[in-house]
């Protein structure tokens, strides 16, 4: 992310077209706004357009405007988003959803800086910087014939890929701290997240990425009763995901499985989890596991003995 930040700072002062890729919720529009705010165009408009949210039959008029009488209901001429953003930045979100019939007209804007409103007999010159974003793999769209090759290469003069949150877990604690401070300030609260809950938030895969994390932290702050967010306060989907992730899933490979070893590894994972949640307190960990303390100590000692004996056998884990 530091490399991406450095790249953004370096290219912000140029007018180069940028294509931002990444899963939903990774912050593509945030990056686009930073590019605009750091550019010489910062005092002009930043116009975001969600290409997936506008019906295809209206998208051309929204982008390029229309002349009076261009179609039924067009009683007056109307400027499109590109004209409104003249001198500023147009952000084309979900560019992979733009219909194939409209792509040549967008290519003309990128190449010549000209737009032709629907029904108009002449083009209008505009001075805009274009930043596009998509969560699709446009190279696959090229193969499928749903995206023009010339438009693709014209859009990705500067490509920026935002990795999903699950592949940069070291960012999660920093983001939690940031969103916690933001939500506490917003609602006048002083909520804190326990270490146990923080571990679960760190291990969750966050399919909705940064956007999902921000929303979850805000929900935890709003619903917090005692100023402390614990494990029981986390959404059920996070708890169940992490719990299933911690349970080893032995599989039959070559039609063989060491059943006793599988049971022992399962037991060790449960003990490790209890010891972590209890911060190493054996009595508390034993209560979590509904074991006598002496039984837990014996199992820990037995495992230590096996490690010293170099018991390195492993079973396949799915």
N, C-alpha and C positions, 0 to 999 in steps of 0.2 A: 504493500500500500504506500510505503514511502517512495518507492520508485514511480508509482503511478502519480503521486502528488508532485514529484519533481518533473515528470513529463508534462503534467497539466500546466504547471507554472511556465515551462519552457515554450509550449505551443499556444498558450492563451493570448500572447501578444500578436500572433499571426492571424491570418484569415483562412488558414487551412481548414478544409472540411474534415470533420472528425466522425468516426463511427464507433460508438460505444456498445460493446456486447457484454452479456452476462445474464444470469437468471433474474427473474422478477424479485424485486426487493433488495438488490445489491447496491442500489444508490446511483443508477445511471443518470437520472435527472439532477441529482445533487452535483455530480461531476459536470454536467452540462452547464448548470448555473454558475459553478465556480469558474469554468472557462469563460463565460460571459462577463462575470464580475471582475475578473482580472484582465479583461481585454480593453482596448481603446474604445470599444462600443458600450462600455458599462453604463454610460449615462443615457443610452437609448433602450428601446424595448427588448425584453426577452419574451418571445412568443412560443409557448409550448403547444404542440398539436399532437393529440393521441390518434394516430391513423386507424387504430382498431376500434375506436369509440364512435367514429363518424361513419354513417352509412355510405357505401361506395358511390351511390348515385349523387350524393351531396358533397363528397370529398373534394372534387375538382373546384366547385364553386367556393368552398371554404378556404382552399389553399390559394386560388388565383383570382377569386372574385367573379362577378358576372356583369354583363351590360344590361341595360334596361330592355325588357322584352325578350331576353335570351331564352326564357322558358315560362311556362304558365306560373303566374304568381310573382314574376320578377318585374314589379311595377317601377322600381328604381334601380339604378346602378349601385353596385356594392363592391367595396374593396375587399380583397382576400387577405389572408394572414401574411402573405409575403409583402404586400403593399403596406400593411399596418406596421410590419417590422422593419421597414426601410431604414437603413442605417444601424440596425441592431442585429439580433440573432434569432433565427428560427430553429426550434428544437423539434425534430420529427421523431416522436416516440413511436415504438412498434412499427418501424419502417417496413418490416417484413410483411405487413398486412396491406400495403398499398397495392391496389389492383394493377395488373399487368398493362392494361390500356392507358393508365395514367402515368406510368413510369417514363415514357419518352418525354412528356411535358416537364416532368421534374428534372430529367437529365438536361433539358434545354435551359432551365433556370440555373443549374450548376455550371454549365459550360458558358453561357452567354449573359447571364444575369438578366434575363428577360422573362416576363410572364405574360400570357395572353388570357385575359378574362374570358369566361364562357360567353360566346355570342359577340365578342368584340372583333373589329376588323383590323386592329393593330395591337402590337405588343407594348408592354410597359416596362421600362428599365427600372430594376430595383437593386439596391446595394445591401445585401444581407449576407451574414455568415450562416452556414447550415451545419448543424450538429444533428446526427441521427443516432438512434439507439434501437436495439432489438434483443429479444431473448431467444430468437431463433438462430439456427445455424444456416446462414445465408448461402454457404457453399452447397448445402444440400438442396436449397431452394433453386440454385442455379441448375443443378442436375435434373431437378424435377421440372424445370422450364417455367417456374412461377416467378422468377426474378431475373431481370436483365443483367447480363454480364457487364456491359459497359457502365450501367448505373452503379453496380456493386463496386467496381474499381474506382469510380469517380467519388463514391461516398467514403471509401476507406483510405483516403489519402493518409490520414493518421488513425490507425486502429488502437483502441484502448479496450482491454478486456478486464472486467471486474470479477475476481474469483468469488465463488460462494463462501458464505461465512464458515461452513464446516471445514473448508480447506485452509482457513487461517484462524484457528481457534485461539491463538494468543491475543487476537483482537477482542475476543468476547468479554473478558473482564474489564477491559478499558471502555468498551461500549456500554456495558452494564453500569459502570460507574458514571459515565456521562449521562445516560438516560435516567438514572436514578436521581442524579442532581437536578436534571431538567424537570422531572415529574414532581419531585419534592418542592421545588421552587414554584411550579405551576399551581400546586394544590395547598401550599403552605404547610407541608408536612416534613417529618424528619425520619422517614422510614429507612430501615437498614435491611440488608439481605444476609441471612445466616450463612456460615461457611458451607453447611451441608446443602442448602438450596443453591448456592453459587456453583458447587461442584456439578449438580444436576444440570444447571443452565449451561455450564461449560461443555458437558458431554452430549447435550442434545444436538441434533443435526441441523436444526433451523431451516426447514425447507422453504420458509418464507423469507429467509435471510435477515438483513438488518432491519427491514420494516417490521417483520414479525417480532424480533427481539425488542424493538422499541415499544410496540403495542403491549407485549407481555409485561415488560417492566412497569409501564404506566398502569396496567390493570392491577399488578401486585401492590403498587403504591396506593391506589384508590381503595382497594379492598383490605388493606392492612389495618388490623385492629389494635395491636399493642406496640406498633412502631417497629416490629421485628417480623420479617418475612421468613417463615420456616418451610421445611420440606412439605408439610401438609397444605401449605398455601399455593403451591405450584399447580398449574393446570394439569388435569389427569393425563392428557396426551404426552406431556413431558415426562411425568413420573413413570408411565407405563413403557415409554420408549426406552428410557435409560435402564429400567429394571430388566427389560427383555435383552437389552444390549449386554448387560452384565452376566446374563446366564449363558454358559457355554452350550452350544448346540452340536452335540456329537453326531456324526454321520457314519454310515457304513461305507467304507472304502474297501474295494476288493472283497466285499462281503464279510469283512471282519471288524470287530469292535471289542476292545478290552472293557467289559462292563464295569468291573471293579475300579479300574483307573478312571473311567468316566465319572463314576459316583464320587471318587475322592477329589477329582478336580472341581466338580460342582460344589462339594462341601468346602473346599479351600476358597473358592470365590465368595461364598456366602460369609465365611469367617473374615476374609479380607474386607468385605463391605461393612460388616458390623464393626470391626476394629477401626475402620476409617471414620465411620459416623460417630463412634464413641471417643474419637481422638486418642485411641490407644488404651482407654480404660477397660480392662478385662472384665471387671464386674458388670459394667454397663453393657458391654458387648454380649456377655453371656445372657443377660436378661433379654436383650433384643432377640437372641437366638433361642430363648427358652431352654437354656442349658444351665447346669451347675457351673460355677466358676472353675472348680477343679477339673471338670470335664473339658472345658475350653482350654485351660492351661495345658492339659495333657495332649490335646490335639495339636496345639501350637508347638509343644516340645517334640511331638512325634514328627511333625512336618520339618522342623529344624534338623532333626536327626537324619531324615531322608535326604535333605539337601546336602548335608555333609557327606552322605554316602553316594552323592552324585546320581540320584535317581532322576534321569533326564527323559524318561519315556513321555511321549505325548500322544494324544489321540487327535484325529482330524477335527477341527472346529469349523463349522459352517460360517 
